[in-house]
Amino acid sequence: MTSISNKKDGSKIHPDVSSSSGLSHSPKIAFSHWDQRYSQEAWSEIPDPELVNLAKDLEPGRALDLGCGTGRNTLWLAKKRWLVTGIDSSYVGLSQAMTRARSLNLNIELIHHDLAEYDPPTRQFDLVVVSNLHFAEPMRTRLFEIAKSALKTGAYIYFLGRHKDSIGHKGPSDPRVLFSATELRDKLIEFEIVSIFKAERNSKSGRPPSTNVIGWAKRED
Ligand SMILES: C[S@@+](CC[C@H](N)C(=O)[O-])C[C@H]1O[C@@H](n2cnc3c(N)ncnc32)[C@H](O)[C@@H]1O
């Protein structure tokens, strides 16, 4: 992982590459279908309402947004005075997040990196966000390992993933990457679970609403 440095405007960039977006492009990561998608369609800027509700009363600290994409949740947390690090393998997504952060005069840290090879600083974060990351094993398990390693004792993981009930609706259809509440409970076995619940999302395309499963849990030890 390349380290990050401060810019005059408060945004942070990798020091070894300067580009118009102010982000360092990791040469090891190829242009992906996510880069393609973010280039072609405007991604939502609205943070997860469940995250907003669960985190709104927490004292701001350091947050890590895994697979932050274009930064919906990263930017909401930054507005709430969290010091946020977003990590994603899509350079296009991160560039959009950085552009928005600048226009809102927000200070965020963004890292272009593959989560498969990412070792977070241990026990540094007060909140880890994992939203809409639909991986098959072994990456699915790795996400929770990264989160646990990054969190301080007593700090929170927020997880949102598409529920298996949503097969056939918009979004991923491979059951191996979707979740049931029981499967999420198993993944959070090493955490103290505060709540696991389902929530529906209305689809803009007029299709039936899809269901997400949300987990809110604490690192115990
Ligand atoms: C559905 S989007 C979710 C983005 C964001 N969390 C949100 O909810 O708006 C999935 C994101 O995961 C990122 N991603 C996929 N595989 C990744 C990997 N191996 N390492 C880092 N990011 C990855 C993609 O680039 C994409 O931005």
The ligand as an SDF file (V2000), in Angstrom:
LIG
                    3D

 27 29  0  0  0  0  0  0  0  0999 V2000
  -21.7080   -1.9840   -5.0460 C   0  0  0  0  0  0  0  0  0  0  0  0
  -20.2880   -0.9650   -4.9680 S   0  0  0  0  0  0  0  0  0  0  0  0
  -20.5100   -0.3210   -3.3250 C   0  0  0  0  0  0  0  0  0  0  0  0
  -19.8490    0.9930   -3.1340 C   0  0  0  0  0  0  0  0  0  0  0  0
  -20.1530    1.6520   -1.7880 C   0  0  0  0  0  0  0  0  0  0  0  0
  -19.7950    0.8320   -0.6550 N   0  0  0  0  0  0  0  0  0  0  0  0
  -21.6080    2.0230   -1.7290 C   0  0  0  0  0  0  0  0  0  0  0  0
  -22.3650    1.3440   -1.0060 O   0  0  0  0  0  0  0  0  0  0  0  0
  -21.9990    2.9710   -2.4280 O   0  0  0  0  0  0  0  0  0  0  0  0
  -18.9620   -2.1530   -4.7130 C   0  0  0  0  0  0  0  0  0  0  0  0
  -17.5920   -1.4940   -4.6150 C   0  0  0  0  0  0  0  0  0  0  0  0
  -16.6170   -2.4860   -4.2460 O   0  0  0  0  0  0  0  0  0  0  0  0
  -15.4210   -2.1820   -4.9380 C   0  0  0  0  0  0  0  0  0  0  0  0
  -14.6010   -3.3990   -4.9970 N   0  0  0  0  0  0  0  0  0  0  0  0
  -14.9030   -4.5600   -5.6150 C   0  0  0  0  0  0  0  0  0  0  0  0
  -13.9020   -5.4370   -5.4470 N   0  0  0  0  0  0  0  0  0  0  0  0
  -12.9510   -4.8060   -4.7170 C   0  0  0  0  0  0  0  0  0  0  0  0
  -11.6760   -5.1940   -4.2110 C   0  0  0  0  0  0  0  0  0  0  0  0
  -11.1780   -6.4180   -4.4270 N   0  0  0  0  0  0  0  0  0  0  0  0
  -10.9650   -4.3020   -3.5080 N   0  0  0  0  0  0  0  0  0  0  0  0
  -11.4590   -3.0510   -3.2790 C   0  0  0  0  0  0  0  0  0  0  0  0
  -12.6530   -2.6310   -3.7030 N   0  0  0  0  0  0  0  0  0  0  0  0
  -13.3950   -3.5080   -4.4220 C   0  0  0  0  0  0  0  0  0  0  0  0
  -15.8870   -1.7170   -6.2980 C   0  0  0  0  0  0  0  0  0  0  0  0
  -14.9030   -0.9830   -6.9760 O   0  0  0  0  0  0  0  0  0  0  0  0
  -17.1170   -0.8980   -5.9290 C   0  0  0  0  0  0  0  0  0  0  0  0
  -16.7870    0.4610   -5.7240 O   0  0  0  0  0  0  0  0  0  0  0  0
  1  2  1  0
  2  3  1  0
  2 10  1  0
  3  4  1  0
  4  5  1  0
  5  6  1  0
  5  7  1  0
  7  8  2  0
  7  9  1  0
 10 11  1  0
 11 12  1  0
 11 26  1  0
 12 13  1  0
 13 14  1  0
 13 24  1  0
 14 15  1  0
 14 23  1  0
 15 16  2  0
 16 17  1  0
 17 18  1  0
 17 23  2  0
 18 19  1  0
 18 20  2  0
 20 21  1  0
 21 22  2  0
 22 23  1  0
 24 25  1  0
 24 26  1  0
 26 27  1  0
M  CHG  2   2   1   9  -1
M  END
$$$$
